[in-house]
């Protein structure tokens, strides 16, 4: 049994800059994800033990939804007031977070696949732990 629940995300503000991505939570706080995201076609496999966050923007790239995958540290109330969602998965489980965006657990590694055309926006994945962070943009194969 999970110590945390699934939480549906709300629409939050997004600003894409040359230096990274600014996310404005519904409670007015902001977070900055540093650096230009690395483009990835196909399946992105995050390392076990990393906090994985998936941001899907709207077509204008000024709003989006942000969902944490298997975050056990953030209390439900904090997520609900910030607009951030959460999905809890067990190894072997898969879920479509949004149309065109699927996340699954392969063992304890998180795998994300996305079709930005179906998602109708850009799809970013942030992977972090206490040692560092990485950001990716999932794109269609050319």
C-alpha atoms as an extended CHARMM CRD file, in Angstrom:
* protein
*
       142  EXT
         1         1  UNK       CA              0.0000000000        0.0000000000        0.0000000000  PROA      1               0.0000000000
         2         2  UNK       CA              1.3140000000        3.4220000000       -1.0040000000  PROA      2               0.0000000000
         3         3  UNK       CA              2.0550000000        6.0790000000        1.5990000000  PROA      3               0.0000000000
         4         4  UNK       CA              0.8270000000        8.7080000000       -0.8740000000  PROA      4               0.0000000000
         5         5  UNK       CA             -2.1340000000        9.0810000000       -3.2570000000  PROA      5               0.0000000000
         6         6  UNK       CA             -2.5830000000       10.0220000000       -6.8810000000  PROA      6               0.0000000000
         7         7  UNK       CA             -3.3220000000       13.7450000000       -7.2140000000  PROA      7               0.0000000000
         8         8  UNK       CA             -4.7930000000       15.3000000000      -10.3640000000  PROA      8               0.0000000000
         9         9  UNK       CA             -2.7870000000       18.2690000000      -11.6920000000  PROA      9               0.0000000000
        10        10  UNK       CA             -4.1890000000       21.7580000000      -12.2940000000  PROA      10              0.0000000000
        11        11  UNK       CA             -3.1260000000       24.1340000000      -15.0460000000  PROA      11              0.0000000000
        12        12  UNK       CA             -0.0290000000       26.1010000000      -14.0650000000  PROA      12              0.0000000000
        13        13  UNK       CA              1.9590000000       28.8880000000      -15.7160000000  PROA      13              0.0000000000
        14        14  UNK       CA              4.9760000000       28.0410000000      -17.8860000000  PROA      14              0.0000000000
        15        15  UNK       CA              7.6870000000       30.2430000000      -19.3750000000  PROA      15              0.0000000000
        16        16  UNK       CA             10.2590000000       28.7520000000      -21.7380000000  PROA      16              0.0000000000
        17        17  UNK       CA             13.5310000000       30.7030000000      -21.7460000000  PROA      17              0.0000000000
        18        18  UNK       CA             16.9500000000       30.1960000000      -23.3300000000  PROA      18              0.0000000000
        19        19  UNK       CA             18.3300000000       29.3180000000      -19.8780000000  PROA      19              0.0000000000
        20        20  UNK       CA             15.6320000000       26.8580000000      -18.8260000000  PROA      20              0.0000000000
        21        21  UNK       CA             11.9780000000       26.5370000000      -17.9060000000  PROA      21              0.0000000000
        22        22  UNK       CA             10.0660000000       28.5840000000      -15.3160000000  PROA      22              0.0000000000
        23        23  UNK       CA              7.0030000000       26.9670000000      -13.7560000000  PROA      23              0.0000000000
        24        24  UNK       CA              4.5750000000       29.0840000000      -11.7310000000  PROA      24              0.0000000000
        25        25  UNK       CA              2.5070000000       27.0640000000       -9.2890000000  PROA      25              0.0000000000
        26        26  UNK       CA             -1.1250000000       27.9670000000       -8.6100000000  PROA      26              0.0000000000
        27        27  UNK       CA             -0.0920000000       29.2890000000       -5.1740000000  PROA      27              0.0000000000
        28        28  UNK       CA              2.1750000000       31.8910000000       -6.8350000000  PROA      28              0.0000000000
        29        29  UNK       CA              5.5330000000       30.2460000000       -6.1220000000  PROA      29              0.0000000000
        30        30  UNK       CA              7.9450000000       29.6500000000       -9.0050000000  PROA      30              0.0000000000
        31        31  UNK       CA             10.5720000000       27.0300000000       -9.7410000000  PROA      31              0.0000000000
        32        32  UNK       CA             13.2850000000       27.2310000000      -12.3920000000  PROA      32              0.0000000000
        33        33  UNK       CA             14.5500000000       24.1320000000      -14.2020000000  PROA      33              0.0000000000
        34        34  UNK       CA             18.0590000000       25.0360000000      -15.3770000000  PROA      34              0.0000000000
        35        35  UNK       CA             19.4460000000       24.4780000000      -18.8460000000  PROA      35              0.0000000000
        36        36  UNK       CA             18.1060000000       23.7160000000      -22.2810000000  PROA      36              0.0000000000
        37        37  UNK       CA             16.4550000000       20.2790000000      -22.2400000000  PROA      37              0.0000000000
        38        38  UNK       CA             18.1410000000       17.4970000000      -24.2070000000  PROA      38              0.0000000000
        39        39  UNK       CA             15.8960000000       16.2970000000      -27.0450000000  PROA      39              0.0000000000
        40        40  UNK       CA             15.0180000000       12.5890000000      -26.8910000000  PROA      40              0.0000000000
        41        41  UNK       CA             13.0790000000       10.5900000000      -29.4880000000  PROA      41              0.0000000000
        42        42  UNK       CA             11.5290000000        7.3160000000      -28.4100000000  PROA      42              0.0000000000
        43        43  UNK       CA             11.4810000000        6.0670000000      -24.8350000000  PROA      43              0.0000000000
        44        44  UNK       CA             13.2330000000        8.0070000000      -22.0780000000  PROA      44              0.0000000000
        45        45  UNK       CA             14.4240000000        5.7720000000      -19.2530000000  PROA      45              0.0000000000
        46        46  UNK       CA             15.0930000000        7.5820000000      -15.9840000000  PROA      46              0.0000000000
        47        47  UNK       CA             17.3810000000        6.0180000000      -13.4410000000  PROA      47              0.0000000000
        48        48  UNK       CA             15.9380000000        4.2860000000      -10.3790000000  PROA      48              0.0000000000
        49        49  UNK       CA             15.8440000000        6.5030000000       -7.3170000000  PROA      49              0.0000000000
        50        50  UNK       CA             15.4270000000        9.7500000000       -9.2430000000  PROA      50              0.0000000000
        51        51  UNK       CA             12.4640000000       12.0740000000       -8.7930000000  PROA      51              0.0000000000
        52        52  UNK       CA             10.7630000000       12.1990000000      -12.1860000000  PROA      52              0.0000000000
        53        53  UNK       CA              8.5340000000       15.1390000000      -13.1080000000  PROA      53              0.0000000000
        54        54  UNK       CA              6.6320000000       15.3960000000      -16.3910000000  PROA      54              0.0000000000
        55        55  UNK       CA              5.5110000000       18.7630000000      -17.7760000000  PROA      55              0.0000000000
        56        56  UNK       CA              3.1510000000       18.9590000000      -20.7490000000  PROA      56              0.0000000000
        57        57  UNK       CA              2.5800000000       22.4480000000      -22.1510000000  PROA      57              0.0000000000
        58        58  UNK       CA             -0.4680000000       23.6990000000      -24.0080000000  PROA      58              0.0000000000
        59        59  UNK       CA             -0.0960000000       24.7400000000      -27.6800000000  PROA      59              0.0000000000
        60        60  UNK       CA              0.7380000000       28.3370000000      -26.6450000000  PROA      60              0.0000000000
        61        61  UNK       CA              3.5690000000       27.0730000000      -24.3860000000  PROA      61              0.0000000000
        62        62  UNK       CA              2.4500000000       29.4750000000      -21.6310000000  PROA      62              0.0000000000
        63        63  UNK       CA              0.4790000000       26.9680000000      -19.5390000000  PROA      63              0.0000000000
        64        64  UNK       CA              0.7880000000       23.3130000000      -18.7680000000  PROA      64              0.0000000000
        65        65  UNK       CA              0.3350000000       20.4930000000      -16.3110000000  PROA      65              0.0000000000
        66        66  UNK       CA              3.0940000000       19.0730000000      -14.1270000000  PROA      66              0.0000000000
        67        67  UNK       CA              2.9680000000       15.5900000000      -12.6180000000  PROA      67              0.0000000000
        68        68  UNK       CA              5.4070000000       13.8990000000      -10.2490000000  PROA      68              0.0000000000
        69        69  UNK       CA              5.9450000000       10.1630000000      -10.6900000000  PROA      69              0.0000000000
        70        70  UNK       CA              6.1910000000        8.1040000000       -7.4800000000  PROA      70              0.0000000000
        71        71  UNK       CA              7.0420000000       11.0940000000       -5.2790000000  PROA      71              0.0000000000
        72        72  UNK       CA              6.7080000000        9.8820000000       -1.6960000000  PROA      72              0.0000000000
        73        73  UNK       CA              8.0880000000       13.0390000000       -0.0460000000  PROA      73              0.0000000000
        74        74  UNK       CA              5.5210000000       15.7020000000       -0.9290000000  PROA      74              0.0000000000
        75        75  UNK       CA              2.3120000000       15.7070000000        1.1060000000  PROA      75              0.0000000000
        76        76  UNK       CA             -0.9910000000       15.5910000000       -0.8030000000  PROA      76              0.0000000000
        77        77  UNK       CA             -2.0700000000       19.0000000000        0.5770000000  PROA      77              0.0000000000
        78        78  UNK       CA              1.0510000000       20.6940000000       -0.7970000000  PROA      78              0.0000000000
        79        79  UNK       CA              0.4760000000       19.2120000000       -4.2470000000  PROA      79              0.0000000000
        80        80  UNK       CA             -3.1800000000       20.2040000000       -4.2300000000  PROA      80              0.0000000000
        81        81  UNK       CA             -2.4170000000       23.8470000000       -3.3260000000  PROA      81              0.0000000000
        82        82  UNK       CA              0.4680000000       24.1170000000       -5.8160000000  PROA      82              0.0000000000
        83        83  UNK       CA             -1.3830000000       22.5860000000       -8.7850000000  PROA      83              0.0000000000
        84        84  UNK       CA              1.1600000000       19.7800000000       -9.2090000000  PROA      84              0.0000000000
        85        85  UNK       CA             -0.1770000000       16.2790000000       -9.7560000000  PROA      85              0.0000000000
        86        86  UNK       CA              1.2170000000       12.9250000000       -8.7300000000  PROA      86              0.0000000000
        87        87  UNK       CA              0.8620000000        9.3980000000      -10.0120000000  PROA      87              0.0000000000
        88        88  UNK       CA              1.9580000000        6.3940000000       -7.9670000000  PROA      88              0.0000000000
        89        89  UNK       CA              2.9460000000        3.2670000000       -9.8880000000  PROA      89              0.0000000000
        90        90  UNK       CA              4.1730000000       -0.1680000000       -8.8630000000  PROA      90              0.0000000000
        91        91  UNK       CA              6.8360000000       -2.0000000000      -10.8910000000  PROA      91              0.0000000000
        92        92  UNK       CA              5.2730000000       -3.2800000000      -14.1070000000  PROA      92              0.0000000000
        93        93  UNK       CA              2.4220000000       -0.7390000000      -14.0470000000  PROA      93              0.0000000000
        94        94  UNK       CA              1.7500000000        1.7130000000      -16.8800000000  PROA      94              0.0000000000
        95        95  UNK       CA             -0.5190000000        4.7470000000      -17.0830000000  PROA      95              0.0000000000
        96        96  UNK       CA             -1.4300000000        7.2970000000      -19.7340000000  PROA      96              0.0000000000
        97        97  UNK       CA             -0.9080000000       10.5860000000      -17.8780000000  PROA      97              0.0000000000
        98        98  UNK       CA             -2.2820000000       12.7100000000      -20.6950000000  PROA      98              0.0000000000
        99        99  UNK       CA             -3.3050000000       11.8970000000      -24.2450000000  PROA      99              0.0000000000
       100       100  UNK       CA             -0.0680000000       10.9680000000      -25.9870000000  PROA      100             0.0000000000
       101       101  UNK       CA              2.0190000000       10.6820000000      -22.7820000000  PROA      101             0.0000000000
       102       102  UNK       CA              2.5710000000        7.2940000000      -21.1520000000  PROA      102             0.0000000000
       103       103  UNK       CA              4.6450000000        6.4700000000      -18.0880000000  PROA      103             0.0000000000
       104       104  UNK       CA              5.5310000000        3.0190000000      -16.7760000000  PROA      104             0.0000000000
       105       105  UNK       CA              7.7660000000        1.4190000000      -14.1930000000  PROA      105             0.0000000000
       106       106  UNK       CA             10.2320000000       -1.1380000000      -15.4980000000  PROA      106             0.0000000000
       107       107  UNK       CA             11.4970000000       -2.5650000000      -12.2530000000  PROA      107             0.0000000000
       108       108  UNK       CA             12.2080000000        0.6460000000      -10.3620000000  PROA      108             0.0000000000
       109       109  UNK       CA             13.2140000000        2.6840000000      -13.4300000000  PROA      109             0.0000000000
       110       110  UNK       CA             10.6560000000        5.1040000000      -14.8580000000  PROA      110             0.0000000000
       111       111  UNK       CA             10.0960000000        5.0060000000      -18.6180000000  PROA      111             0.0000000000
       112       112  UNK       CA              8.2820000000        7.7950000000      -20.4420000000  PROA      112             0.0000000000
       113       113  UNK       CA              7.0130000000        7.8390000000      -24.0190000000  PROA      113             0.0000000000
       114       114  UNK       CA              5.2670000000       10.7660000000      -25.6680000000  PROA      114             0.0000000000
       115       115  UNK       CA              3.8130000000       11.9030000000      -28.9600000000  PROA      115             0.0000000000
       116       116  UNK       CA              3.8240000000       15.7320000000      -28.7560000000  PROA      116             0.0000000000
       117       117  UNK       CA              1.3660000000       15.9720000000      -31.6610000000  PROA      117             0.0000000000
       118       118  UNK       CA             -1.2090000000       13.9260000000      -29.7530000000  PROA      118             0.0000000000
       119       119  UNK       CA             -0.3700000000       15.7880000000      -26.5180000000  PROA      119             0.0000000000
       120       120  UNK       CA             -0.9250000000       19.0600000000      -28.4410000000  PROA      120             0.0000000000
       121       121  UNK       CA              2.0710000000       20.6640000000      -26.7540000000  PROA      121             0.0000000000
       122       122  UNK       CA              5.6540000000       20.1020000000      -25.7240000000  PROA      122             0.0000000000
       123       123  UNK       CA              6.5740000000       17.3140000000      -23.3110000000  PROA      123             0.0000000000
       124       124  UNK       CA              9.4130000000       17.8370000000      -20.8360000000  PROA      124             0.0000000000
       125       125  UNK       CA             10.8250000000       15.4060000000      -18.2880000000  PROA      125             0.0000000000
       126       126  UNK       CA             12.8880000000       16.4960000000      -15.2960000000  PROA      126             0.0000000000
       127       127  UNK       CA             14.9780000000       13.9130000000      -13.4600000000  PROA      127             0.0000000000
       128       128  UNK       CA             16.6410000000       14.9060000000      -10.2070000000  PROA      128             0.0000000000
       129       129  UNK       CA             18.0620000000       13.8130000000       -6.8980000000  PROA      129             0.0000000000
       130       130  UNK       CA             20.3070000000       15.3880000000       -4.2710000000  PROA      130             0.0000000000
       131       131  UNK       CA             23.3130000000       15.0460000000       -6.6040000000  PROA      131             0.0000000000
       132       132  UNK       CA             21.9130000000       16.9050000000       -9.6090000000  PROA      132             0.0000000000
       133       133  UNK       CA             19.2410000000       17.3510000000      -12.2060000000  PROA      133             0.0000000000
       134       134  UNK       CA             18.7210000000       16.6890000000      -15.8980000000  PROA      134             0.0000000000
       135       135  UNK       CA             15.9950000000       17.8470000000      -18.2690000000  PROA      135             0.0000000000
       136       136  UNK       CA             14.7120000000       16.3440000000      -21.4910000000  PROA      136             0.0000000000
       137       137  UNK       CA             12.2050000000       17.1770000000      -24.1880000000  PROA      137             0.0000000000
       138       138  UNK       CA             10.4560000000       14.2240000000      -25.7610000000  PROA      138             0.0000000000
       139       139  UNK       CA             10.1380000000       14.6760000000      -29.5130000000  PROA      139             0.0000000000
       140       140  UNK       CA              8.8780000000       12.5840000000      -32.3950000000  PROA      140             0.0000000000
       141       141  UNK       CA             11.4430000000       10.6890000000      -34.4150000000  PROA      141             0.0000000000
       142       142  UNK       CA             12.2780000000       12.4300000000      -37.6660000000  PROA      142             0.0000000000
